[in-house]
C-alpha cells in the first residue's frame, strides 16, 4: 500500500516557492497543484473572493490588503493555486521573498 505522503514526496513533481514548498490538502488528501497566480489570474478564473476568504483564515496569512495590492503571478509576492481532487474547491498559498 502506498501512503499519501510517500506518493507526494517521492512521486509528485514539486514547485519552486520563495521560502519552501507548502503542499495544501483538503478532504483528507493532498490537492492538485495548478500553478502560480496573482490577483489578475484569480479574477480571470472568477474565484478571487472565495479563495482570499479561505486564505485569510490561516494563522500565517499575510494581511488581505497586502495580498490584494502586491500579489502577482511572478512578483515578489506570488500565489500558488491548488484544487481539491475530491470536492474541486480551490485553495491558495501565498509566499513572498
Phi and psi in radians as a Rosetta constraint file:
Dihedral C 1 N 2 CA 2 C 2 CIRCULARHARMONIC -1.590 0.35
Dihedral N 2 CA 2 C 2 N 3 CIRCULARHARMONIC 2.199 0.35
Dihedral C 2 N 3 CA 3 C 3 CIRCULARHARMONIC -1.325 0.35
Dihedral N 3 CA 3 C 3 N 4 CIRCULARHARMONIC 2.615 0.35
Dihedral C 3 N 4 CA 4 C 4 CIRCULARHARMONIC -1.032 0.35
Dihedral N 4 CA 4 C 4 N 5 CIRCULARHARMONIC -0.724 0.35
Dihedral C 4 N 5 CA 5 C 5 CIRCULARHARMONIC -1.178 0.35
Dihedral N 5 CA 5 C 5 N 6 CIRCULARHARMONIC -0.634 0.35
Dihedral C 5 N 6 CA 6 C 6 CIRCULARHARMONIC -1.121 0.35
Dihedral N 6 CA 6 C 6 N 7 CIRCULARHARMONIC -0.732 0.35
Dihedral C 6 N 7 CA 7 C 7 CIRCULARHARMONIC -1.061 0.35
Dihedral N 7 CA 7 C 7 N 8 CIRCULARHARMONIC -0.799 0.35
Dihedral C 7 N 8 CA 8 C 8 CIRCULARHARMONIC -1.169 0.35
Dihedral N 8 CA 8 C 8 N 9 CIRCULARHARMONIC -0.863 0.35
Dihedral C 8 N 9 CA 9 C 9 CIRCULARHARMONIC -1.340 0.35
Dihedral N 9 CA 9 C 9 N 10 CIRCULARHARMONIC -0.429 0.35
Dihedral C 9 N 10 CA 10 C 10 CIRCULARHARMONIC -2.038 0.35
Dihedral N 10 CA 10 C 10 N 11 CIRCULARHARMONIC -0.249 0.35
Dihedral C 10 N 11 CA 11 C 11 CIRCULARHARMONIC -2.249 0.35
Dihedral N 11 CA 11 C 11 N 12 CIRCULARHARMONIC 0.042 0.35
Dihedral C 11 N 12 CA 12 C 12 CIRCULARHARMONIC -2.010 0.35
Dihedral N 12 CA 12 C 12 N 13 CIRCULARHARMONIC 2.239 0.35
Dihedral C 12 N 13 CA 13 C 13 CIRCULARHARMONIC -1.092 0.35
Dihedral N 13 CA 13 C 13 N 14 CIRCULARHARMONIC 2.479 0.35
Dihedral C 13 N 14 CA 14 C 14 CIRCULARHARMONIC -1.562 0.35
Dihedral N 14 CA 14 C 14 N 15 CIRCULARHARMONIC -2.988 0.35
Dihedral C 14 N 15 CA 15 C 15 CIRCULARHARMONIC -2.377 0.35
Dihedral N 15 CA 15 C 15 N 16 CIRCULARHARMONIC 2.757 0.35
Dihedral C 15 N 16 CA 16 C 16 CIRCULARHARMONIC -1.690 0.35
Dihedral N 16 CA 16 C 16 N 17 CIRCULARHARMONIC 2.095 0.35
Dihedral C 16 N 17 CA 17 C 17 CIRCULARHARMONIC -1.935 0.35
Dihedral N 17 CA 17 C 17 N 18 CIRCULARHARMONIC 2.986 0.35
Dihedral C 17 N 18 CA 18 C 18 CIRCULARHARMONIC -1.176 0.35
Dihedral N 18 CA 18 C 18 N 19 CIRCULARHARMONIC -0.785 0.35
Dihedral C 18 N 19 CA 19 C 19 CIRCULARHARMONIC -1.739 0.35
Dihedral N 19 CA 19 C 19 N 20 CIRCULARHARMONIC -1.405 0.35
Dihedral C 19 N 20 CA 20 C 20 CIRCULARHARMONIC -2.449 0.35
Dihedral N 20 CA 20 C 20 N 21 CIRCULARHARMONIC 2.740 0.35
Dihedral C 20 N 21 CA 21 C 21 CIRCULARHARMONIC -1.151 0.35
Dihedral N 21 CA 21 C 21 N 22 CIRCULARHARMONIC 2.466 0.35
Dihedral C 21 N 22 CA 22 C 22 CIRCULARHARMONIC -2.328 0.35
Dihedral N 22 CA 22 C 22 N 23 CIRCULARHARMONIC 1.848 0.35
Dihedral C 22 N 23 CA 23 C 23 CIRCULARHARMONIC -1.562 0.35
Dihedral N 23 CA 23 C 23 N 24 CIRCULARHARMONIC 2.097 0.35
Dihedral C 23 N 24 CA 24 C 24 CIRCULARHARMONIC -1.439 0.35
Dihedral N 24 CA 24 C 24 N 25 CIRCULARHARMONIC 2.694 0.35
Dihedral C 24 N 25 CA 25 C 25 CIRCULARHARMONIC -2.294 0.35
Dihedral N 25 CA 25 C 25 N 26 CIRCULARHARMONIC 2.716 0.35
Dihedral C 25 N 26 CA 26 C 26 CIRCULARHARMONIC -2.746 0.35
Dihedral N 26 CA 26 C 26 N 27 CIRCULARHARMONIC 2.646 0.35
Dihedral C 26 N 27 CA 27 C 27 CIRCULARHARMONIC 0.902 0.35
Dihedral N 27 CA 27 C 27 N 28 CIRCULARHARMONIC 0.697 0.35
Dihedral C 27 N 28 CA 28 C 28 CIRCULARHARMONIC 1.047 0.35
Dihedral N 28 CA 28 C 28 N 29 CIRCULARHARMONIC 0.588 0.35
Dihedral C 28 N 29 CA 29 C 29 CIRCULARHARMONIC -2.696 0.35
Dihedral N 29 CA 29 C 29 N 30 CIRCULARHARMONIC 2.794 0.35
Dihedral C 29 N 30 CA 30 C 30 CIRCULARHARMONIC -1.301 0.35
Dihedral N 30 CA 30 C 30 N 31 CIRCULARHARMONIC 2.544 0.35
Dihedral C 30 N 31 CA 31 C 31 CIRCULARHARMONIC -1.466 0.35
Dihedral N 31 CA 31 C 31 N 32 CIRCULARHARMONIC 2.857 0.35
Dihedral C 31 N 32 CA 32 C 32 CIRCULARHARMONIC -1.444 0.35
Dihedral N 32 CA 32 C 32 N 33 CIRCULARHARMONIC 2.273 0.35
Dihedral C 32 N 33 CA 33 C 33 CIRCULARHARMONIC -1.463 0.35
Dihedral N 33 CA 33 C 33 N 34 CIRCULARHARMONIC 2.215 0.35
Dihedral C 33 N 34 CA 34 C 34 CIRCULARHARMONIC -1.778 0.35
Dihedral N 34 CA 34 C 34 N 35 CIRCULARHARMONIC -0.443 0.35
Dihedral C 34 N 35 CA 35 C 35 CIRCULARHARMONIC 2.346 0.35
Dihedral N 35 CA 35 C 35 N 36 CIRCULARHARMONIC -3.133 0.35
Dihedral C 35 N 36 CA 36 C 36 CIRCULARHARMONIC -1.335 0.35
Dihedral N 36 CA 36 C 36 N 37 CIRCULARHARMONIC 2.528 0.35
Dihedral C 36 N 37 CA 37 C 37 CIRCULARHARMONIC -2.517 0.35
Dihedral N 37 CA 37 C 37 N 38 CIRCULARHARMONIC 2.751 0.35
Dihedral C 37 N 38 CA 38 C 38 CIRCULARHARMONIC -2.146 0.35
Dihedral N 38 CA 38 C 38 N 39 CIRCULARHARMONIC -3.045 0.35
Dihedral C 38 N 39 CA 39 C 39 CIRCULARHARMONIC -1.025 0.35
Dihedral N 39 CA 39 C 39 N 40 CIRCULARHARMONIC -0.705 0.35
Dihedral C 39 N 40 CA 40 C 40 CIRCULARHARMONIC -1.041 0.35
Dihedral N 40 CA 40 C 40 N 41 CIRCULARHARMONIC -0.771 0.35
Dihedral C 40 N 41 CA 41 C 41 CIRCULARHARMONIC -1.172 0.35
Dihedral N 41 CA 41 C 41 N 42 CIRCULARHARMONIC -0.679 0.35
Dihedral C 41 N 42 CA 42 C 42 CIRCULARHARMONIC -1.112 0.35
Dihedral N 42 CA 42 C 42 N 43 CIRCULARHARMONIC -0.697 0.35
Dihedral C 42 N 43 CA 43 C 43 CIRCULARHARMONIC -1.110 0.35
Dihedral N 43 CA 43 C 43 N 44 CIRCULARHARMONIC -0.776 0.35
Dihedral C 43 N 44 CA 44 C 44 CIRCULARHARMONIC -1.053 0.35
Dihedral N 44 CA 44 C 44 N 45 CIRCULARHARMONIC -0.625 0.35
Dihedral C 44 N 45 CA 45 C 45 CIRCULARHARMONIC -1.407 0.35
Dihedral N 45 CA 45 C 45 N 46 CIRCULARHARMONIC -0.194 0.35
Dihedral C 45 N 46 CA 46 C 46 CIRCULARHARMONIC 1.283 0.35
Dihedral N 46 CA 46 C 46 N 47 CIRCULARHARMONIC 0.443 0.35
Dihedral C 46 N 47 CA 47 C 47 CIRCULARHARMONIC -2.147 0.35
Dihedral N 47 CA 47 C 47 N 48 CIRCULARHARMONIC 0.143 0.35
Dihedral C 47 N 48 CA 48 C 48 CIRCULARHARMONIC -0.963 0.35
Dihedral N 48 CA 48 C 48 N 49 CIRCULARHARMONIC -0.968 0.35
Dihedral C 48 N 49 CA 49 C 49 CIRCULARHARMONIC -1.083 0.35
Dihedral N 49 CA 49 C 49 N 50 CIRCULARHARMONIC -0.784 0.35
Dihedral C 49 N 50 CA 50 C 50 CIRCULARHARMONIC -1.047 0.35
Dihedral N 50 CA 50 C 50 N 51 CIRCULARHARMONIC -0.824 0.35
Dihedral C 50 N 51 CA 51 C 51 CIRCULARHARMONIC -1.221 0.35
Dihedral N 51 CA 51 C 51 N 52 CIRCULARHARMONIC -0.718 0.35
Dihedral C 51 N 52 CA 52 C 52 CIRCULARHARMONIC -1.201 0.35
Dihedral N 52 CA 52 C 52 N 53 CIRCULARHARMONIC -0.628 0.35
Dihedral C 52 N 53 CA 53 C 53 CIRCULARHARMONIC -1.095 0.35
Dihedral N 53 CA 53 C 53 N 54 CIRCULARHARMONIC -0.757 0.35
Dihedral C 53 N 54 CA 54 C 54 CIRCULARHARMONIC -1.180 0.35
Dihedral N 54 CA 54 C 54 N 55 CIRCULARHARMONIC -0.727 0.35
Dihedral C 54 N 55 CA 55 C 55 CIRCULARHARMONIC -1.080 0.35
Dihedral N 55 CA 55 C 55 N 56 CIRCULARHARMONIC -0.717 0.35
Dihedral C 55 N 56 CA 56 C 56 CIRCULARHARMONIC -1.080 0.35
Dihedral N 56 CA 56 C 56 N 57 CIRCULARHARMONIC -0.344 0.35
Dihedral C 56 N 57 CA 57 C 57 CIRCULARHARMONIC -1.359 0.35
Dihedral N 57 CA 57 C 57 N 58 CIRCULARHARMONIC -0.192 0.35
Dihedral C 57 N 58 CA 58 C 58 CIRCULARHARMONIC -1.302 0.35
Dihedral N 58 CA 58 C 58 N 59 CIRCULARHARMONIC 2.486 0.35
Dihedral C 58 N 59 CA 59 C 59 CIRCULARHARMONIC -1.097 0.35
Dihedral N 59 CA 59 C 59 N 60 CIRCULARHARMONIC -0.579 0.35
Dihedral C 59 N 60 CA 60 C 60 CIRCULARHARMONIC -1.744 0.35
Dihedral N 60 CA 60 C 60 N 61 CIRCULARHARMONIC 0.346 0.35
Dihedral C 60 N 61 CA 61 C 61 CIRCULARHARMONIC -1.300 0.35
Dihedral N 61 CA 61 C 61 N 62 CIRCULARHARMONIC 2.511 0.35
Dihedral C 61 N 62 CA 62 C 62 CIRCULARHARMONIC -1.236 0.35
Dihedral N 62 CA 62 C 62 N 63 CIRCULARHARMONIC 2.677 0.35
Dihedral C 62 N 63 CA 63 C 63 CIRCULARHARMONIC -1.020 0.35
Dihedral N 63 CA 63 C 63 N 64 CIRCULARHARMONIC 2.397 0.35
Dihedral C 63 N 64 CA 64 C 64 CIRCULARHARMONIC -1.029 0.35
Dihedral N 64 CA 64 C 64 N 65 CIRCULARHARMONIC -0.575 0.35
Dihedral C 64 N 65 CA 65 C 65 CIRCULARHARMONIC -1.050 0.35
Dihedral N 65 CA 65 C 65 N 66 CIRCULARHARMONIC -0.741 0.35
Dihedral C 65 N 66 CA 66 C 66 CIRCULARHARMONIC -1.190 0.35
Dihedral N 66 CA 66 C 66 N 67 CIRCULARHARMONIC -0.738 0.35
Dihedral C 66 N 67 CA 67 C 67 CIRCULARHARMONIC -1.076 0.35
Dihedral N 67 CA 67 C 67 N 68 CIRCULARHARMONIC -0.814 0.35
Dihedral C 67 N 68 CA 68 C 68 CIRCULARHARMONIC -1.158 0.35
Dihedral N 68 CA 68 C 68 N 69 CIRCULARHARMONIC -0.499 0.35
Dihedral C 68 N 69 CA 69 C 69 CIRCULARHARMONIC -1.501 0.35
Dihedral N 69 CA 69 C 69 N 70 CIRCULARHARMONIC -0.631 0.35
Dihedral C 69 N 70 CA 70 C 70 CIRCULARHARMONIC -1.973 0.35
Dihedral N 70 CA 70 C 70 N 71 CIRCULARHARMONIC -0.081 0.35
Dihedral C 70 N 71 CA 71 C 71 CIRCULARHARMONIC -1.357 0.35
Dihedral N 71 CA 71 C 71 N 72 CIRCULARHARMONIC 1.937 0.35
Dihedral C 71 N 72 CA 72 C 72 CIRCULARHARMONIC -2.229 0.35
Dihedral N 72 CA 72 C 72 N 73 CIRCULARHARMONIC 2.578 0.35
Dihedral C 72 N 73 CA 73 C 73 CIRCULARHARMONIC -0.878 0.35
Dihedral N 73 CA 73 C 73 N 74 CIRCULARHARMONIC -0.842 0.35
Dihedral C 73 N 74 CA 74 C 74 CIRCULARHARMONIC -2.117 0.35
Dihedral N 74 CA 74 C 74 N 75 CIRCULARHARMONIC 0.554 0.35
Dihedral C 74 N 75 CA 75 C 75 CIRCULARHARMONIC -1.622 0.35
Dihedral N 75 CA 75 C 75 N 76 CIRCULARHARMONIC -2.989 0.35
Dihedral C 75 N 76 CA 76 C 76 CIRCULARHARMONIC -1.217 0.35
Dihedral N 76 CA 76 C 76 N 77 CIRCULARHARMONIC -0.407 0.35
Dihedral C 76 N 77 CA 77 C 77 CIRCULARHARMONIC -2.080 0.35
Dihedral N 77 CA 77 C 77 N 78 CIRCULARHARMONIC 2.073 0.35
Dihedral C 77 N 78 CA 78 C 78 CIRCULARHARMONIC -2.197 0.35
Dihedral N 78 CA 78 C 78 N 79 CIRCULARHARMONIC 2.579 0.35
Dihedral C 78 N 79 CA 79 C 79 CIRCULARHARMONIC -1.794 0.35
Dihedral N 79 CA 79 C 79 N 80 CIRCULARHARMONIC 2.576 0.35
Dihedral C 79 N 80 CA 80 C 80 CIRCULARHARMONIC -2.120 0.35
Dihedral N 80 CA 80 C 80 N 81 CIRCULARHARMONIC 2.005 0.35
Dihedral C 80 N 81 CA 81 C 81 CIRCULARHARMONIC -1.679 0.35
Dihedral N 81 CA 81 C 81 N 82 CIRCULARHARMONIC 2.317 0.35
Dihedral C 81 N 82 CA 82 C 82 CIRCULARHARMONIC -2.175 0.35
Dihedral N 82 CA 82 C 82 N 83 CIRCULARHARMONIC 2.762 0.35
Dihedral C 82 N 83 CA 83 C 83 CIRCULARHARMONIC -2.403 0.35
Dihedral N 83 CA 83 C 83 N 84 CIRCULARHARMONIC 2.315 0.35
Dihedral C 83 N 84 CA 84 C 84 CIRCULARHARMONIC -1.169 0.35
Dihedral N 84 CA 84 C 84 N 85 CIRCULARHARMONIC 2.333 0.35
Dihedral C 84 N 85 CA 85 C 85 CIRCULARHARMONIC -1.423 0.35
Dihedral N 85 CA 85 C 85 N 86 CIRCULARHARMONIC -0.056 0.35
Dihedral C 85 N 86 CA 86 C 86 CIRCULARHARMONIC -1.898 0.35
Dihedral N 86 CA 86 C 86 N 87 CIRCULARHARMONIC -0.944 0.35
Dihedral C 86 N 87 CA 87 C 87 CIRCULARHARMONIC -1.761 0.35
Dihedral N 87 CA 87 C 87 N 88 CIRCULARHARMONIC -0.080 0.35
Dihedral C 87 N 88 CA 88 C 88 CIRCULARHARMONIC 1.151 0.35
Dihedral N 88 CA 88 C 88 N 89 CIRCULARHARMONIC 0.288 0.35
Dihedral C 88 N 89 CA 89 C 89 CIRCULARHARMONIC -1.342 0.35
Dihedral N 89 CA 89 C 89 N 90 CIRCULARHARMONIC 2.451 0.35
Dihedral C 89 N 90 CA 90 C 90 CIRCULARHARMONIC -1.520 0.35
Dihedral N 90 CA 90 C 90 N 91 CIRCULARHARMONIC 2.574 0.35
Dihedral C 90 N 91 CA 91 C 91 CIRCULARHARMONIC -2.402 0.35
Dihedral N 91 CA 91 C 91 N 92 CIRCULARHARMONIC 2.585 0.35
Dihedral C 91 N 92 CA 92 C 92 CIRCULARHARMONIC -2.159 0.35
Dihedral N 92 CA 92 C 92 N 93 CIRCULARHARMONIC 2.375 0.35
Dihedral C 92 N 93 CA 93 C 93 CIRCULARHARMONIC -2.031 0.35
Dihedral N 93 CA 93 C 93 N 94 CIRCULARHARMONIC 2.322 0.35
Dihedral C 93 N 94 CA 94 C 94 CIRCULARHARMONIC -2.036 0.35
Dihedral N 94 CA 94 C 94 N 95 CIRCULARHARMONIC 2.396 0.35
Dihedral C 94 N 95 CA 95 C 95 CIRCULARHARMONIC -2.437 0.35
Dihedral N 95 CA 95 C 95 N 96 CIRCULARHARMONIC 2.627 0.35
Dihedral C 95 N 96 CA 96 C 96 CIRCULARHARMONIC -2.406 0.35
Dihedral N 96 CA 96 C 96 N 97 CIRCULARHARMONIC 2.697 0.35
